[in-house]
């Protein structure tokens, strides 16, 4: 079997980790992600 690569892939599939395009801290929340997904992490600063 020969594996053929496709030029266009469905954007809904998160089969690989995308590059993080933004990261900032707001009121103790660490917010990071990219144009496909983002994530909130609460961090204790005390």
RAZI-V848867 format. One record per backbone hydrogen bond with DSSP energy under -1.0 kcal/mol. CO is the residue of the C=O (numbers start at 1). NH is the residue of the N-H. Records with the same first field share a line. If there is no record, write none. Layout:
CO = NH / NH
//
This chain:
22 = 33
24 = 31
26 = 29
28 = 43
29 = 26
30 = 41
31 = 24
32 = 39
33 = 21 / 22
37 = 34
39 = 32
41 = 30
//
